[in-house]
Amino acid sequence: MIAVHVQMMFATASSVVPHIKEGRVRALAVTTLERSSVLPDVPTIDELGIKNFDATTWHGLVAPARTPSEVIATLHRALATTPQ
């Protein structure tokens, strides 16, 4: 968006808040059912009329197909014990 290759995008707040505060991009809405604490003046999509719109991000962790099982187990333990 900043390079003007696209006109609209969905992004995580953490990746765009600095650009919003600098005035480089404009937030139209947040995709959760409640307003964001970091962007309290930005309405939800639900508030704008698309009722019950609730989309949050998710993250996946991938590894090469032949990653040793010990490495996978270590990653799993680290992720499973990390506080949410």
Secondary structure, 3 states (H helix, E strand, C coil): CCCCCCCCCCCCHHHHHHHHHCCCCCCCCECCCCCCCCCCCCCECCCCCCCCCCCCCCCCCCCCCCCCHHHHHHHHHHHHCCCC
